[in-house]
């Protein structure tokens, strides 16, 4: 046989298997962290409209609350999208690894006893 045929039949090394097995959780973690940074550093947009507030006693409540409106910037929207994508990827990887555990199918299947005459 030639050298190229031998190289194609070889199993990947341990380092390559570890890298391939941990690539998806690493990417998911990077997505979640990047999204968190983008969402946390984004500033809210100002609308630019004005309204007359009648004179009243007390102070006006401004900020985030039941009566206020929060507008997300494109940067914050991208951050939340990356967080969601990273969490979905991590959940997929966790379910895949849980389903591929050795013996998981054998431990749930019951063996029927042999029929006795």
LINGI-V144138 format. One record per pair of residues at least 12 apart in sequence whose C-alpha atoms are under 10 Angstrom apart, sorted by sequence separation. I is the first residue (numbers start at 1). GAP is how many residues later the second one is. D is the distance in Angstrom with one decimal. If there is no record, write none. Layout:
i = {I | I}
gap = {GAP | GAP}
d = {D | D}
This chain:
i = {46 | 47 | 45 | 46 | 44 | 45 | 44 | 45 | 43 | 44 | 45 | 43 | 44 | 45 | 42 | 43 | 44 | 42 | 43 | 44 | 42 | 43 | 44 | 39 | 42 | 43 | 39 | 41 | 42 | 39 | 40 | 41 | 42 | 38 | 39 | 40 | 42 | 38 | 39 | 42 | 37 | 38 | 39 | 41 | 37 | 38 | 39 | 40 | 35 | 36 | 38 | 39 | 40 | 35 | 38 | 39 | 35 | 36 | 37 | 38 | 39 | 35 | 36 | 37 | 39 | 34 | 35 | 36 | 38 | 39 | 34 | 35 | 36 | 38 | 33 | 34 | 35 | 36 | 37 | 32 | 35 | 36 | 31 | 32 | 34 | 35 | 32 | 33 | 34 | 35 | 31 | 32 | 33 | 35 | 31 | 32 | 35 | 30 | 31 | 32 | 34 | 30 | 31 | 32 | 33 | 28 | 29 | 31 | 32 | 28 | 31 | 32 | 28 | 30 | 31 | 28 | 29 | 32 | 28 | 29 | 31 | 32 | 27 | 28 | 26 | 28 | 29 | 25 | 28 | 29 | 24 | 25 | 27 | 28 | 26 | 27 | 28 | 25 | 26 | 24 | 25 | 28 | 24 | 25 | 25 | 24 | 25 | 24 | 25 | 23 | 24 | 22 | 21 | 21}
gap = {24 | 24 | 25 | 25 | 26 | 26 | 27 | 27 | 28 | 28 | 28 | 29 | 29 | 29 | 30 | 30 | 30 | 31 | 31 | 31 | 32 | 32 | 32 | 33 | 33 | 33 | 34 | 34 | 34 | 35 | 35 | 35 | 35 | 36 | 36 | 36 | 36 | 37 | 37 | 37 | 38 | 38 | 38 | 38 | 39 | 39 | 39 | 39 | 40 | 40 | 40 | 40 | 40 | 41 | 41 | 41 | 42 | 42 | 42 | 42 | 42 | 43 | 43 | 43 | 43 | 44 | 44 | 44 | 44 | 44 | 45 | 45 | 45 | 45 | 46 | 46 | 46 | 46 | 46 | 47 | 47 | 47 | 48 | 48 | 48 | 48 | 49 | 49 | 49 | 49 | 50 | 50 | 50 | 50 | 51 | 51 | 51 | 52 | 52 | 52 | 52 | 53 | 53 | 53 | 53 | 54 | 54 | 54 | 54 | 55 | 55 | 55 | 56 | 56 | 56 | 57 | 57 | 57 | 58 | 58 | 58 | 58 | 59 | 59 | 60 | 60 | 60 | 61 | 61 | 61 | 62 | 62 | 62 | 62 | 63 | 63 | 63 | 64 | 64 | 65 | 65 | 65 | 66 | 66 | 67 | 68 | 68 | 69 | 69 | 70 | 70 | 71 | 72 | 76}
d = {9.5 | 8.8 | 8.3 | 8.1 | 7.2 | 6.0 | 5.9 | 6.8 | 9.3 | 5.7 | 6.3 | 7.8 | 6.2 | 9.8 | 8.1 | 6.9 | 9.8 | 6.8 | 9.9 | 9.9 | 8.5 | 8.6 | 8.6 | 9.1 | 5.9 | 7.8 | 9.1 | 8.5 | 5.3 | 9.6 | 9.6 | 7.9 | 9.1 | 9.8 | 6.8 | 7.5 | 9.9 | 6.1 | 4.3 | 8.7 | 9.9 | 5.9 | 7.2 | 9.4 | 9.1 | 8.6 | 7.6 | 8.2 | 9.2 | 8.9 | 7.3 | 4.6 | 9.7 | 8.2 | 4.8 | 6.2 | 9.0 | 9.8 | 7.2 | 8.1 | 9.4 | 7.0 | 6.0 | 9.8 | 9.4 | 9.7 | 3.7 | 7.3 | 9.0 | 8.9 | 7.0 | 5.9 | 9.9 | 9.6 | 9.1 | 9.7 | 7.2 | 8.1 | 9.8 | 8.4 | 4.8 | 6.6 | 8.8 | 8.7 | 7.2 | 5.0 | 9.2 | 8.6 | 7.7 | 8.5 | 9.3 | 6.1 | 7.4 | 9.3 | 5.5 | 4.3 | 8.6 | 9.2 | 6.2 | 7.5 | 9.6 | 9.3 | 8.7 | 7.7 | 8.7 | 9.0 | 9.0 | 7.2 | 5.1 | 8.6 | 5.0 | 6.9 | 9.7 | 7.7 | 8.4 | 7.6 | 6.5 | 9.9 | 4.2 | 8.2 | 9.3 | 9.6 | 7.5 | 6.7 | 9.6 | 8.2 | 9.1 | 8.6 | 5.7 | 7.8 | 9.4 | 9.6 | 8.4 | 5.7 | 10.0 | 8.8 | 9.3 | 7.4 | 8.9 | 7.2 | 5.8 | 9.2 | 7.4 | 9.2 | 9.5 | 9.2 | 6.8 | 6.8 | 8.6 | 9.9 | 9.9 | 9.3 | 9.5 | 9.3}
